[in-house]
Amino acid sequence: MLGIYLIAIVFVLISWAVTSRLKSKFKQYSEVSFRGNLSGAEVAQKMLRANGIYDVKVISVDGQLTDHYNPAEKTVNLSPEVYSGRSVAAAAIAAHECGHAVQHANAYAWLGLRTNLVPAVSFASKYMQLILLAGILTVYVFPYLLLAGVVMFAFTTIFSFVTLPVEFDASNRGLAWLESSGITTAQEHDMAKDALFWAAMTYVVAALSSLATLLYYVSVLLRRR
């Protein structure tokens, strides 16, 4: 079990460093106004309209960096700082979340795959840690219990990697629109790109952490069979 603790510690530290960097960038670019002088909500509404999307609502949700797109309810959910903010950071995040809405409207394949995986991943997430622990403790008696746990964990790992193209594509769509619409200058566009890069890195770290953990459990399974 020492191996899993080492993996956890390493990736917790990496995740902390990346998240701290993201918060630092968000704070920095939250203090920089941009040429468009629009709130995050206004940026989102303009981008949705520019892409012919009229059935998606832009709403404010509590919390910091809680921004997300809900495909089931068709809502772009923006944190207060983004919803009301008139900064490069607010514009970048609002455009990114609208990028997901554009993906949904255009039936983007990776988004569809991620959505289809949600039920299986939700189920696996509820029980896999208990099954993995029980599987390791009883591997010589019930070897297939650990195998079941590994399969469940594999679903969450696949989900993490499927999320990557979805997030990067949403950022690319948002940045492209900010540039083509003339809302940001070249310098402001680079700032928005930098902010979204660090946001994307949190997903990269999560995916690599999941993969490393999965490989550890696979090695345990292979050693004890």
C-alpha positions, 0 to 999 in steps of 0.5 A: 500500500506504500506505493499508492500513498507515494503516488497520492502525495506526489500528485497532491503536491503537483495539483496544489502547485498547478492550482495555486498557479491558476489562482495566481493567474486568475487574480492577476488577469482579474485586475486587467481590463480589456478593450471590449469592456464587457462583463463575463455575462455579456461576453457569454451572451455575445458569443452564444448569439454569434454562434446562433445559440439562443436556448442556453441561459447564462446564470451566476452560481456561488463560489470561486472558479466554479464556472461550468457548462451544464448540457442537461439544463443548457446553462452557462454557469459563471462564478460571481467574479466572472459573471460581473467581472470586466477583466481579461480573466472573466472574458476568457473563462466566460468564452471557454464555458461558451465553447462547451455550449458550442460543442454541444450545439455542434454535437462535438464527438468528444463531448458526446462521449464524455456525457455518455460515460457519466452514468458509468463513472458516477456509479464506479466512483461511489464504490470503487475505493471500497471494492479496491481496498477489499480486493487487495485485502482478499486478493488470494481468496477473491481475486476477481474482486480486485479485478472488478475494482481495477475495471471500475477505476479504469472507467474513471481514468478513461473519463479523465482523458476523454475530458482533455480534448473537450477542455482544450477544444472549448478553450480554442473555440473561446479564444478564437472567438475573442480574437475574431470578434475584436473584443480583445487586443493581441496582448489581452488575447495572450493573457486570456490564453495563458489563463486558460492554459493553467486551467487546462493543466488542472485537468492534465494533472488529474488525468495523469494522477488517475493513470498512475494510480490505475497502473499501480492497481494493475501491478498489484493485481498482476503480482498477486494473481 
